[in-house]
Amino acid sequence: MIRVFLVDDHEVVRRGVAHLLEADADLEVVGEAGTAAQALARIPALRPDIAVLDVRLPDGNGVELCRDLRSRVPGLNCLMLTSFTDEQAMLDAILAGAGGYVIKDIDGLRLVSAVHDVGSGLSLLDNRAAAALMAKLRADVAADGPLATLSDRERELLGFISDGLTNRQIAVRMNLAEKTVKNYVSRLLTKLGMQRRTQAAVLATRLRGQRSGG
């Protein structure tokens, strides 16, 4: 059973999403909030597996809320559900630790699937979110963004991470001690402003796929 908490300032949206999710026997909506303050008060007590967050809230930003919640509730997964395809918000959400970013007109079955995936700890972006995020990343690279500052060895390391290799496997490929690789990974994440290895893997995989596609 995946426990879900919904955060959206529109009650109709919350009720509609709750009704959709609770039709799935493996999902349970354990609480709702219409503001960031309510979410910060309720979620740590309820400890859901996943918080579904709107990006724009009356008293704050869903991206900042994601960052705050993840610092207060270890292991909490966050899925951004919004009407806006704002490139910077998407990038900020992923860097804040969100496991996915989907648009509100997503098909109901795909939303249920997204909640399952992110609630289980996986990372995802729907097609439009991924396209917008990749456009932003390409612009960042062109403007000497975070990825452009990486050394050749760090780029190689990022590639291995996106391939899903463990530190031990990377150590063999790079002819380094496993402890050294672990330190390199930590420094790489810090340099990219990321908190989780999976975030780097998602971004690197999307960027590589976009480049190979033309």
N, CA, C and O of each residue as an XYZ file, in Angstrom:
856
protein
N       0.840     -1.196      0.000
C       0.000      0.000      0.000
C       0.874      1.245      0.000
O       1.732      1.396      0.870
N       0.670      2.136     -0.961
C       1.399      3.400     -1.035
C       0.515      4.506     -0.463
O      -0.596      4.737     -0.939
N       1.026      5.187      0.569
C       0.267      6.240      1.245
C       0.566      7.585      0.579
O       1.725      7.972      0.426
N      -0.504      8.291      0.185
C      -0.384      9.504     -0.619
C      -0.958     10.709      0.124
O      -2.002     10.610      0.770
N      -0.269     11.842      0.027
C      -0.773     13.104      0.560
C      -0.866     14.098     -0.597
O       0.077     14.227     -1.376
N      -1.997     14.803     -0.715
C      -2.241     15.721     -1.827
C      -2.146     17.173     -1.368
O      -2.706     17.546     -0.337
N      -1.430     17.988     -2.145
C      -1.312     19.417     -1.843
C      -1.675     20.213     -3.087
O      -0.943     20.206     -4.077
N      -2.821     20.902     -3.028
C      -3.279     21.742     -4.134
C      -4.263     22.751     -3.557
O      -5.066     22.412     -2.688
N      -4.202     23.988     -4.038
C      -5.075     25.007     -3.459
C      -6.509     24.936     -3.969
O      -7.379     25.648     -3.467
N      -6.766     24.084     -4.961
C      -8.125     23.926     -5.477
C      -8.739     22.637     -4.933
O      -8.273     21.539     -5.237
N      -9.784     22.784     -4.130
C     -10.420     21.609     -3.517
C     -10.956     20.645     -4.559
O     -10.871     19.430     -4.382
N     -11.508     21.173     -5.646
C     -12.061     20.315     -6.692
C     -10.972     19.429     -7.286
O     -11.194     18.248     -7.554
N      -9.792     20.013     -7.487
C      -8.672     19.233     -8.024
C      -8.263     18.150     -7.039
O      -8.062     16.999     -7.427
N      -8.139     18.511     -5.767
C      -7.751     17.530     -4.753
C      -8.747     16.382     -4.691
O      -8.360     15.215     -4.647
N     -10.046     16.726     -4.685
C     -11.066     15.676     -4.602
C     -11.031     14.778     -5.838
O     -11.171     13.559     -5.738
N     -10.843     15.398     -7.003
C     -10.796     14.613     -8.236
C      -9.611     13.666     -8.260
O      -9.753     12.501     -8.629
N      -8.440     14.157     -7.869
C      -7.247     13.314     -7.844
C      -7.397     12.224     -6.787
O      -7.026     11.073     -7.017
N      -7.938     12.589     -5.631
C      -8.131     11.603     -4.569
C      -9.052     10.478     -5.030
O      -8.777      9.302     -4.788
N     -10.142     10.843     -5.690
C     -11.094      9.845     -6.188
C     -10.415      8.918     -7.193
O     -10.631      7.706     -7.174
N      -9.600      9.492     -8.062
C      -8.899      8.701     -9.072
C      -7.914      7.737     -8.426
O      -7.866      6.561     -8.786
N      -7.132      8.228     -7.477
C      -6.101      7.396     -6.859
C      -6.693      6.307     -5.981
O      -6.185      5.186     -5.959
N      -7.765      6.623     -5.253
C      -8.329      5.652     -4.329
C      -9.080      4.532     -5.039
O      -9.456      3.540     -4.415
N      -9.298      4.691     -6.343
C      -9.876      3.592     -7.119
C      -8.863      2.469     -7.313
O      -9.222      1.355     -7.695
N      -7.594      2.774     -7.046
C      -6.533      1.765     -7.130
C      -6.350      1.144     -5.743
O      -6.140      1.851     -4.757
N      -6.430     -0.159     -5.683
C      -6.384     -0.857     -4.395
C      -5.056     -0.696     -3.674
O      -4.978     -0.912     -2.464
N      -4.001     -0.315     -4.410
C      -2.676     -0.212     -3.802
C      -2.325      1.213     -3.387
O      -1.213      1.463     -2.920
N      -3.264      2.156     -3.551
C      -3.019      3.544     -3.185
C      -4.013      3.992     -2.128
O      -5.199      3.672     -2.204
N      -3.520      4.738     -1.134
C      -4.383      5.264     -0.079
C      -4.065      6.745      0.137
O      -2.935      7.096      0.474
N      -5.057      7.607     -0.057
C      -4.881      9.027      0.194
C      -5.093      9.258      1.684
O      -6.202      9.099      2.195
N      -4.011      9.639      2.384
C      -4.070      9.752      3.847
C      -4.272     11.186      4.328
O      -4.468     11.413      5.522
N      -4.227     12.158      3.411
C      -4.423     13.534      3.836
C      -4.356     14.509      2.676
O      -3.885     14.170      1.590
N      -4.835     15.735      2.917
C      -4.842     16.783      1.906
C      -4.479     18.116      2.554
O      -4.637     18.299      3.761
N      -3.992     19.037      1.732
C      -3.711     20.393      2.200
C      -3.881     21.355      1.038
O      -3.641     21.006     -0.118
N      -4.305     22.587      1.365
C      -4.489     23.591      0.330
C      -3.405     24.646      0.321
O      -3.367     25.494     -0.570
N      -2.513     24.599      1.313
C      -1.431     25.575      1.411
C      -0.135     24.880      1.827
O      -0.146     23.745      2.303
N       0.976     25.584      1.636
C       2.269     25.041      2.052
C       2.332     24.896      3.566
O       2.874     23.915      4.077
N       1.780     25.865      4.283
C       1.803     25.814      5.745
C       1.054     24.595      6.271
O       1.520     23.922      7.191
N      -0.110     24.314      5.685
C      -0.872     23.138      6.100
C      -0.088     21.857      5.814
O      -0.062     20.938      6.631
N       0.547     21.811      4.647
C       1.316     20.630      4.272
C       2.474     20.396      5.233
O       2.721     19.263      5.646
N       3.185     21.466      5.590
C       4.315     21.348      6.505
C       3.875     20.917      7.901
O       4.643     20.291      8.631
N       2.640     21.253      8.270
C       2.124     20.876      9.581
C       1.631     19.429      9.602
O       1.783     18.734     10.606
N       1.047     18.980      8.505
C       0.381     17.679      8.502
C       1.258     16.521      8.024
O       1.180     15.421      8.571
N       2.083     16.758      7.017
C       2.819     15.654      6.400
C       3.815     14.987      7.352
O       3.872     13.758      7.383
N       4.609     15.743      8.138
C       5.542     15.063      9.052
C       4.846     14.142     10.043
O       5.415     13.131     10.454
N       3.616     14.484     10.433
C       2.881     13.650     11.386
C       2.320     12.397     10.723
O       2.317     11.320     11.320
N       1.849     12.540      9.493
C       1.228     11.414      8.793
C       2.251     10.486      8.127
O       1.996      9.294      7.952
N       3.407     11.045      7.760
C       4.480     10.288      7.120
C       4.000      9.439      5.939
O       4.119      8.214      5.970
N       3.464     10.078      4.906
C       3.062      9.335      3.708
C       4.294      8.877      2.933
O       5.411      9.313      3.212
N       4.082      8.003      1.967
C       5.178      7.563      1.095
C       5.468      8.601      0.018
O       6.606      8.736     -0.434
N       4.424      9.339     -0.395
C       4.574     10.300     -1.474
C       3.661     11.503     -1.248
O       2.518     11.364     -0.814
N       4.192     12.681     -1.552
C       3.384     13.897     -1.543
C       3.241     14.366     -2.988
O       4.235     14.544     -3.692
N       1.997     14.564     -3.424
C       1.724     15.088     -4.764
C       1.506     16.586     -4.601
O       0.534     17.003     -3.971
N       2.404     17.404     -5.164
C       2.440     18.832     -4.876
C       2.151     19.687     -6.099
O       2.682     19.438     -7.181
N       1.306     20.699     -5.920
C       1.149     21.724     -6.956
C       2.362     22.646     -6.868
O       2.884     22.881     -5.778
N       2.812     23.167     -8.004
C       3.981     24.045     -8.011
C       3.651     25.407     -7.409
O       4.465     25.977     -6.683
N       2.462     25.933     -7.707
C       2.099     27.272     -7.241
C       1.018     27.171     -6.170
O      -0.075     26.660     -6.414
N       1.345     27.668     -4.979
C       0.430     27.626     -3.844
C       0.204     29.045     -3.315
O       1.037     29.922     -3.543
N      -0.904     29.283     -2.616
C      -1.228     30.644     -2.164
C      -0.167     31.270     -1.261
O       0.039     32.483     -1.278
N       0.500     30.429     -0.473
C       1.451     30.953      0.502
C       2.886     30.502      0.246
O       3.729     30.559      1.141
N       3.159     30.058     -0.970
C       4.523     29.623     -1.228
C       4.694     28.913     -2.552
O       3.818     28.933     -3.416
N       5.854     28.282     -2.684
C       6.259     27.615     -3.909
C       6.343     26.117     -3.658
O       6.973     25.676     -2.697
N       5.710     25.340     -4.519
C       5.717     23.901     -4.342
C       7.104     23.285     -4.402
O       7.362     22.252     -3.784
N       8.005     23.929     -5.157
C       9.372     23.424     -5.249
C      10.080     23.589     -3.901
O      10.738     22.666     -3.422
N       9.939     24.771     -3.296
C      10.535     24.986     -1.979
C       9.887     24.077     -0.937
O      10.550     23.593     -0.021
N       8.587     23.854     -1.090
C       7.881     22.950     -0.191
C       8.456     21.547     -0.300
O       8.650     20.866      0.707
N       8.727     21.119     -1.521
C       9.342     19.805     -1.750
C      10.663     19.703     -1.010
O      10.923     18.715     -0.324
N      11.494     20.722     -1.148
C      12.807     20.719     -0.491
C      12.646     20.680      1.041
O      13.347     19.935      1.727
N      11.725     21.483      1.556
C      11.513     21.524      3.009
C      10.989     20.191      3.536
O      11.442     19.700      4.569
N      10.036     19.615      2.817
C       9.446     18.354      3.264
C      10.467     17.227      3.261
O      10.508     16.413      4.183
N      11.289     17.185      2.219
C      12.281     16.102      2.133
C      13.344     16.231      3.231
O      13.919     15.230      3.660
N      13.601     17.458      3.680
C      14.564     17.631      4.768
C      13.946     17.245      6.109
O      14.654     16.826      7.025
N      12.631     17.385      6.225
C      11.946     17.079      7.490
C      11.461     15.633      7.572
O      11.345     15.070      8.660
N      11.180     15.044      6.420
C      10.615     13.685      6.391
C      11.514     12.794      5.541
O      11.272     12.655      4.342
N      12.534     12.192      6.123
C      13.444     11.325      5.360
C      12.685     10.206      4.652
O      11.818      9.555      5.235
N      13.026      9.999      3.397
C      12.392      8.932      2.639
C      11.128      9.345      1.911
O      10.570      8.557      1.148
N      10.663     10.578      2.134
C       9.454     11.044      1.448
C       9.750     11.271     -0.033
O      10.746     11.901     -0.387
N       8.879     10.755     -0.885
C       8.975     10.994     -2.320
C       7.986     12.090     -2.713
O       6.903     12.189     -2.137
N       8.360     12.913     -3.695
C       7.502     14.011     -4.121
C       7.261     13.965     -5.626
O       8.187     13.751     -6.408
N       6.011     14.168     -6.017
C       5.631     14.261     -7.425
C       4.990     15.621     -7.645
O       4.007     15.955     -6.984
N       5.532     16.409     -8.563
C       4.962     17.707     -8.874
C       3.851     17.517     -9.913
O       4.061     16.898    -10.956
N       2.675     18.057     -9.613
C       1.521     17.976    -10.518
C       1.016     19.393    -10.743
O       0.502     20.018     -9.815
N       1.154     19.910    -11.960
C       0.894     21.330    -12.183
C       0.297     21.603    -13.557
O       0.350     20.765    -14.457
N      -0.270     22.790    -13.693
C      -0.807     23.226    -14.980
C       0.253     23.929    -15.818
O       0.029     24.219    -16.993
N       1.416     24.205    -15.212
C       2.394     25.065    -15.861
C       3.620     24.288    -16.337
O       4.193     23.498    -15.587
N       4.016     24.516    -17.584
C       5.222     23.897    -18.131
C       6.375     24.889    -18.039
O       7.007     25.221    -19.042
N       6.634     25.351    -16.835
C       7.699     26.315    -16.590
C       9.032     25.576    -16.505
O       9.245     24.758    -15.610
N       9.928     25.877    -17.449
C      11.184     25.135    -17.533
C      12.022     25.249    -16.263
O      12.553     24.253    -15.773
N      12.139     26.469    -15.731
C      12.964     26.648    -14.547
C      12.366     25.938    -13.343
O      13.089     25.380    -12.517
N      11.028     25.962    -13.250
C      10.377     25.267    -12.139
C      10.622     23.764    -12.224
O      10.846     23.109    -11.207
N      10.580     23.220    -13.441
C      10.849     21.791    -13.612
C      12.260     21.439    -13.163
O      12.471     20.482    -12.418
N      13.222     22.231    -13.629
C      14.608     21.977    -13.257
C      14.794     22.121    -11.753
O      15.435     21.284    -11.118
N      14.232     23.182    -11.188
C      14.347     23.412     -9.742
C      13.717     22.265     -8.956
O      14.241     21.853     -7.920
N      12.581     21.746     -9.455
C      11.896     20.656     -8.758
C      12.762     19.401     -8.711
O      12.867     18.756     -7.668
N      13.375     19.058     -9.826
C      14.236     17.880     -9.863
C      15.436     18.074     -8.945
O      15.826     17.158     -8.221
N      16.022     19.276     -8.978
C      17.167     19.552     -8.120
C      16.773     19.575     -6.641
O      17.603     19.323     -5.767
N      15.502     19.878     -6.370
C      15.012     19.878     -4.984
C      14.723     18.476     -4.478
O      14.430     18.279     -3.299
N      14.806     17.496     -5.383
C      14.603     16.114     -4.963
C      13.301     15.493     -5.404
O      12.999     14.362     -5.021
N      12.509     16.212     -6.211
C      11.251     15.637     -6.700
C      11.540     14.442     -7.603
O      12.487     14.453     -8.391
N      10.718     13.429     -7.474
C      10.914     12.235     -8.290
C      10.283     12.341     -9.657
O      10.552     11.511    -10.525
N       9.437     13.359     -9.872
C       8.793     13.515    -11.167
C       8.042     14.821    -11.260
O       7.799     15.486    -10.253
N       7.675     15.187    -12.479
C       6.994     16.453    -12.748
C       6.028     16.183    -13.889
O       6.460     15.957    -15.019
N       4.728     16.201    -13.618
C       3.735     15.900    -14.646
C       2.717     17.030    -14.744
O       2.497     17.772    -13.787
N       2.110     17.146    -15.902
C       1.159     18.209    -16.176
C      -0.257     17.723    -15.857
O      -0.567     16.547    -16.050
N      -1.119     18.625    -15.369
C      -2.429     18.236    -14.838
C      -3.367     17.593    -15.850
O      -4.286     16.871    -15.462
N      -3.155     17.841    -17.143
C      -4.053     17.196    -18.098
C      -3.565     15.806    -18.496
O      -4.010     15.248    -19.500
N      -2.650     15.252    -17.706
C      -2.167     13.894    -17.931
C      -3.341     12.917    -17.849
O      -4.277     13.128    -17.078
N      -3.286     11.871    -18.629
C      -4.306     10.824    -18.597
C      -4.360     10.207    -17.198
O      -3.334     10.023    -16.543
N      -5.587      9.893    -16.754
C      -5.775      9.380    -15.406
C      -4.956      8.142    -15.093
O      -4.368      8.047    -14.015
N      -4.907      7.196    -16.012
C      -4.149      5.974    -15.785
C      -2.654      6.256    -15.689
O      -1.937      5.609    -14.926
N      -2.195      7.227    -16.471
C      -0.776      7.589    -16.416
C      -0.445      8.281    -15.096
O       0.651      8.114    -14.561
N      -1.386      9.051    -14.575
C      -1.159      9.684    -13.281
C      -1.063      8.633    -12.185
O      -0.176      8.699    -11.335
N      -1.960      7.677    -12.200
C      -1.913      6.588    -11.227
C      -0.573      5.859    -11.324
O       0.046      5.543    -10.309
N      -0.135      5.597    -12.553
C       1.147      4.929    -12.764
C       2.295      5.777    -12.230
O       3.235      5.253    -11.632
N       2.215      7.111    -12.453
C       3.264      8.006    -11.979
C       3.342      7.995    -10.459
O       4.436      7.985     -9.894
N       2.190      7.995     -9.794
C       2.161      7.954     -8.334
C       2.757      6.638     -7.831
O       3.501      6.619     -6.850
N       2.425      5.547     -8.510
C       3.015      4.253     -8.152
C       4.531      4.303     -8.272
O       5.245      3.900     -7.354
N       5.021      4.799     -9.405
C       6.462      4.803     -9.666
C       7.213      5.692     -8.687
O       8.172      5.254     -8.051
N       6.773      6.945     -8.566
C       7.473      7.880     -7.687
C       7.300      7.467     -6.228
O       8.227      7.597     -5.429
N       6.115      6.970     -5.881
C       5.892      6.503     -4.513
C       6.772      5.331     -4.140
O       7.039      5.091     -2.963
N       7.223      4.597     -5.154
C       8.117      3.455     -4.928
C       9.586      3.851     -5.001
O      10.472      3.008     -4.858
N       9.843      5.153     -5.227
C      11.222      5.628     -5.241
C      11.843      5.796     -6.599
O      13.028      6.112     -6.703
N      11.048      5.587     -7.673
C      11.576      5.763     -9.020
C      11.503      7.236     -9.430
O      10.815      8.033     -8.792
N      12.214      7.586    -10.492
C      12.183      8.950    -11.016
C      11.554      8.951    -12.395
O      11.780      8.031    -13.180
N      10.769      9.972    -12.699
C      10.156     10.052    -14.018
C       9.811     11.486    -14.369
O       9.667     12.342    -13.497
N       9.682     11.727    -15.648
C       9.167     12.991    -16.179
C       8.242     12.635    -17.328
O       8.567     11.752    -18.121
N       7.086     13.304    -17.440
C       6.266     13.018    -18.604
C       6.927     13.670    -19.829
O       7.851     14.469    -19.676
N       6.463     13.336    -21.037
C       7.154     13.743    -22.259
C       7.330     15.254    -22.375
O       8.404     15.726    -22.748
N       6.278     16.017    -22.056
C       6.384     17.464    -22.197
C       7.309     18.057    -21.154
O       8.076     18.976    -21.439
N       7.232     17.523    -19.944
C       8.125     18.007    -18.898
C       9.571     17.708    -19.263
O      10.455     18.542    -19.066
N       9.807     16.509    -19.798
C      11.166     16.143    -20.192
C      11.674     17.033    -21.312
O      12.826     17.466    -21.290
N      10.818     17.311    -22.296
C      11.225     18.148    -23.417
C      11.574     19.562    -22.953
O      12.574     20.138    -23.381
N      10.744     20.105    -22.083
C      11.004     21.455    -21.577
C      12.264     21.483    -20.717
O      13.046     22.432    -20.779
N      12.454     20.448    -19.922
C      13.634     20.387    -19.077
C      14.895     20.273    -19.924
O      15.907     20.907    -19.623
N      14.838     19.470    -20.976
C      16.003     19.313    -21.841
C      16.326     20.612    -22.554
O      17.497     20.937    -22.753
N      15.309     21.354    -22.938
C      15.553     22.656    -23.565
C      16.294     23.565    -22.606
O      17.202     24.293    -23.006
N      15.908     23.525    -21.343
C      16.563     24.339    -20.329
C      17.994     23.883    -20.112
O      18.900     24.708    -19.991
N      18.200     22.582    -20.062
C      19.542     22.063    -19.848
C      20.471     22.415    -21.013
O      21.636     22.753    -20.807
N      19.939     22.331    -22.246
C      20.761     22.686    -23.400
C      21.137     24.156    -23.340
O      22.260     24.530    -23.679
N      20.196     24.989    -22.909
C      20.485     26.421    -22.790
C      21.539     26.653    -21.705
O      22.419     27.499    -21.863
N      21.449     25.906    -20.609
C      22.431     26.046    -19.535
C      23.827     25.651    -20.012
O      24.816     26.313    -19.696
N      23.889     24.569    -20.771
C      25.185     24.125    -21.280
C      25.779     25.174    -22.216
O      26.968     25.486    -22.148
N      24.936     25.708    -23.083
C      25.403     26.731    -24.021
C      25.872     27.979    -23.295
O      26.744     28.695    -23.786
N      25.303     28.242    -22.139
C      25.641     29.448    -21.372
C      26.590     29.123    -20.220
O      26.598     29.811    -19.199
N      27.396     28.061    -20.395
C      28.331     27.657    -19.346
C      27.600     27.336    -18.052
O      28.019     27.760    -16.975
N      26.492     26.577    -18.158
C      25.744     26.151    -16.986
C      26.484     25.080    -16.212
O      27.635     24.778    -16.527
N      25.837     24.490    -15.189
C      26.502     23.535    -14.303
C      27.170     22.373    -15.029
O      28.280     21.986    -14.663
N      26.524     21.804    -16.049
C      27.118     20.665    -16.744
C      28.367     21.062    -17.512
O      29.284     20.257    -17.674
N      28.404     22.299    -17.984
C      29.544     22.754    -18.776
C      30.792     22.931    -17.925
O      31.897     23.022    -18.460
N      30.633     22.981    -16.608
C      31.784     23.198    -15.722
C      32.468     21.889    -15.336
O      33.499     21.910    -14.664
N      31.911     20.755    -15.750
C      32.473     19.476    -15.351
C      33.764     19.181    -16.104
O      33.906     19.511    -17.281
N      34.701     18.552    -15.399
C      35.939     18.102    -16.040
C      35.638     16.858    -16.874
O      34.555     16.282    -16.777
N      36.600     16.455    -17.688
C      36.418     15.258    -18.516
C      36.161     14.026    -17.650
O      35.325     13.185    -17.978
N      36.898     13.934    -16.534
C      36.712     12.780    -15.641
C      35.331     12.814    -14.995
O      34.700     11.771    -14.827
N      34.856     14.009    -14.631
C      33.529     14.127    -14.037
C      32.445     13.800    -15.045
O      31.423     13.215    -14.687
N      32.654     14.171    -16.301
C      31.689     13.810    -17.350
C      31.652     12.294    -17.545
O      30.589     11.704    -17.736
N      32.820     11.684    -17.495
C      32.895     10.228    -17.616
C      32.156      9.568    -16.456
O      31.396      8.619    -16.648
N      32.388     10.077    -15.267
C      31.724      9.549    -14.075
C      30.212      9.704    -14.187
O      29.467      8.780    -13.858
N      29.754     10.864    -14.651
C      28.327     11.109    -14.806
C      27.717     10.127    -15.795
O      26.596      9.655    -15.602
N      28.457      9.822    -16.852
C      27.980      8.848    -17.836
C      27.797      7.471    -17.225
O      26.810      6.791    -17.506
N      28.749      7.052    -16.385
C      28.640      5.753    -15.730
C      27.446      5.723    -14.770
O      26.752      4.712    -14.666
N      27.210      6.847    -14.064
C      26.069      6.928    -13.162
C      24.769      6.785    -13.941
O      23.849      6.095    -13.502
N      24.693      7.445    -15.109
C      23.471      7.368    -15.913
C      23.257      5.968    -16.466
O      22.128      5.591    -16.781
N      24.344      5.183    -16.588
C      24.229      3.795    -17.045
C      23.798      2.864    -15.921
O      23.566      1.676    -16.146
N      23.692      3.410    -14.701
C      23.248      2.605    -13.566
C      24.339      1.796    -12.893
O      24.043      0.877    -12.128
N      25.602      2.120    -13.164
C      26.705      1.368    -12.571
C      26.857      1.703    -11.088
O      26.623      2.838    -10.671
N      27.245      0.715    -10.305
C      27.521      0.924     -8.887
C      28.906      1.538     -8.728
O      29.687      1.582     -9.678
N      29.205      2.010     -7.524
C      30.541      2.568     -7.270
C      31.629      1.537     -7.533
O      32.698      1.870     -8.046
N      31.357      0.296     -7.182
C      32.350     -0.758     -7.396
C      32.594     -0.977     -8.890
O      33.738     -1.129     -9.317
N      31.532     -0.993     -9.673
C      31.682     -1.174    -11.115
C      32.395      0.016    -11.755
O      33.223     -0.145    -12.652
N      32.056      1.218    -11.273
C      32.720      2.422    -11.784
C      34.201      2.397    -11.435
O      35.039      2.797    -12.244
N      34.526      1.927    -10.233
C      35.920      1.855     -9.803
C      36.741      0.988    -10.754
O      37.884      1.312    -11.078
N      36.140     -0.122    -11.196
C      36.838     -1.012    -12.139
C      37.038     -0.309    -13.482
O      38.120     -0.371    -14.067
N      35.984      0.361    -13.968
C      36.061      1.043    -15.261
C      37.101      2.167    -15.252
O      37.823      2.371    -16.229
N      37.164      2.897    -14.121
C      38.035      4.074    -14.050
C      39.380      3.773    -13.402
O      40.223      4.658    -13.252
N      39.572      2.500    -13.016
C      40.828      2.065    -12.398
C      41.134      2.878    -11.145
O      42.239      3.391    -10.967
N      40.124      2.979    -10.283
C      40.241      3.737     -9.044
C      39.770      2.874     -7.876
O      39.112      1.853     -8.077
N      40.105      3.284     -6.671
C      39.593      2.610     -5.486
C      38.110      2.969     -5.321
O      37.689      4.072     -5.668
N      37.326      2.025     -4.789
C      35.891      2.268     -4.635
C      35.631      3.474     -3.729
O      34.704      4.246     -3.971
N      36.456      3.632     -2.681
C      36.293      4.772     -1.781
C      36.544      6.092     -2.516
O      35.881      7.096     -2.257
N      37.509      6.071     -3.430
C      37.799      7.273     -4.217
C      36.615      7.628     -5.109
O      36.258      8.798     -5.244
N      36.012      6.612     -5.715
C      34.839      6.846     -6.559
C      33.710      7.439     -5.736
O      33.024      8.355     -6.189
N      33.513      6.921     -4.530
C      32.454      7.441     -3.661
C      32.675      8.923     -3.377
O      31.730      9.712     -3.392
N      33.913      9.293     -3.123
C      34.232     10.701     -2.879
C      33.997     11.544     -4.125
O      33.489     12.662     -4.038
N      34.367     11.005     -5.283
C      34.154     11.718     -6.548
C      32.667     11.952     -6.800
O      32.260     13.027     -7.240
N      31.859     10.917     -6.512
C      30.414     11.036     -6.717
C      29.841     12.123     -5.820
O      29.009     12.920     -6.254
N      30.285     12.154     -4.572
C      29.798     13.175     -3.634
C      30.156     14.570     -4.121
O      29.329     15.479     -4.061
N      31.386     14.748     -4.604
C      31.804     16.053     -5.097
C      31.046     16.436     -6.364
O      30.711     17.602     -6.571
N      30.776     15.430     -7.219
C      30.036     15.681     -8.453
C      28.627     16.175     -8.143
O      28.162     17.145     -8.742
N      27.946     15.512     -7.211
C      26.584     15.917     -6.842
C      26.585     17.323     -6.252
O      25.696     18.125     -6.540
N      27.582     17.615     -5.427
C      27.688     18.959     -4.849
C      27.883     20.000     -5.945
O      27.284     21.075     -5.907
N      28.718     19.675     -6.913
C      29.007     20.601     -8.009
C      27.762     20.858     -8.849
O      27.564     21.963     -9.353
N      26.924     19.835     -8.997
C      25.696     19.968     -9.787
C      24.544     20.528     -8.955
O      23.474     20.815     -9.492
N      24.758     20.686     -7.648
C      23.700     21.200     -6.784
C      22.602     20.179     -6.545
O      21.442     20.542     -6.349
N      22.966     18.900     -6.561
C      21.988     17.828     -6.411
C      22.158     17.120     -5.081
O      23.207     17.197     -4.442
N      21.089     16.422     -4.676
C      21.105     15.706     -3.405
C      21.198     14.203     -3.588
O      21.711     13.500     -2.718
N      20.705     13.706     -4.713
C      20.623     12.260     -4.888
C      21.295     11.820     -6.173
O      21.283     12.534     -7.175
N      21.873     10.652     -6.131
C      22.528     10.056     -7.294
C      21.530      9.859     -8.439
O      21.881     10.025     -9.608
N      20.274      9.502     -8.097
C      19.276      9.259     -9.140
C      18.953     10.534     -9.916
O      18.609     10.471    -11.096
N      19.062     11.692     -9.259
C      18.814     12.951     -9.960
C      19.841     13.149    -11.071
O      19.497     13.532    -12.188
N      21.105     12.883    -10.749
C      22.170     13.019    -11.744
C      21.956     12.028    -12.876
O      22.182     12.353    -14.042
N      21.519     10.813    -12.535
C      21.291      9.798    -13.559
C      20.170     10.205    -14.511
O      20.285     10.035    -15.725
N      19.086     10.742    -13.953
C      17.952     11.161    -14.786
C      18.368     12.279    -15.740
O      18.089     12.218    -16.938
N      19.032     13.291    -15.205
C      19.426     14.426    -16.038
C      20.431     14.013    -17.109
O      20.321     14.433    -18.261
N      21.408     13.191    -16.731
C      22.419     12.763    -17.689
C      21.818     11.901    -18.790
O      22.180     12.032    -19.959
N      20.895     11.017    -18.410
C      20.264     10.146    -19.398
C      19.414     10.948    -20.375
O      19.458     10.706    -21.581
N      18.643     11.897    -19.861
C      17.813     12.735    -20.727
C      18.681     13.566    -21.676
O      18.370     13.691    -22.861
N      19.756     14.126    -21.155
C      20.622     14.971    -21.974
C      21.302     14.146    -23.071
O      21.397     14.581    -24.219
N      21.770     12.960    -22.706
C      22.428     12.110    -23.687
C      21.446     11.651    -24.762
O      21.780     11.593    -25.945
N      20.217     11.323    -24.323
C      19.213     10.898    -25.285
C      18.850     12.008    -26.256
O      18.655     11.769    -27.447
N      18.762     13.237    -25.728
C      18.425     14.376    -26.576
C      19.526     14.618    -27.605
O      19.250     14.907    -28.769
N      20.776     14.497    -27.162
C      21.899     14.730    -28.072
C      21.944     13.675    -29.163
O      22.170     13.986    -30.332
N      21.722     12.404    -28.768
C      21.781     11.332    -29.764
C      20.608     11.417    -30.733
O      20.671     10.908    -31.852
N      19.532     12.070    -30.282
C      18.353     12.209    -31.156
C      18.458     13.370    -32.106
O      17.561     13.575    -32.924
N      19.509     14.127    -32.028
C      19.674     15.169    -33.006
C      19.939     16.508    -32.458
O      20.095     17.465    -33.217
